[in-house]
Amino acid sequence: MTFTLWHNPHCSKSRQALSLLQSKGLEPDVVLYLQTPPTPDVLKSVLSKLGMRAIELVRQKEAREEGMPLETLSDNELIAFMCAHPRVIERPVVIHREKACLGRPPENVLELFTA
């Protein structure tokens, strides 16, 4: 089973999600998304798998700090901004096959085992 984790090792929820996957005997493909941000096409695909709009995956505090004008951006502009400023992307994101989940709380990743 292939799992991909968009991971920030400085984030406790991200570390907990990784630990939870490892406790199930899985070694996910870890993507350090702050160093290797997704492309707009990849982010659109993941948003579709999450069943979310882009605004739902934005860390509000970080967005304000980056000067992101949340109220005025279209979805495509928001996605482009998120890719250019990956710290505004909520974490952790776990992707498995055609599904994805936000690991907040980390136990959410267990939903992917039935996917």
PyMOL commands that set and color helices and strands:
alter all, ss='L'
color gray80, all
select helices_A, chain A and resi 12-23+40-50+54-57+60-65+75-84+86-88+106-114
alter helices_A, ss='H'
color red, helices_A
select strands_A, chain A and resi 3-6+29-31+93-96+99-102
alter strands_A, ss='S'
color yellow, strands_A
deselect
rebuild
show_as cartoon
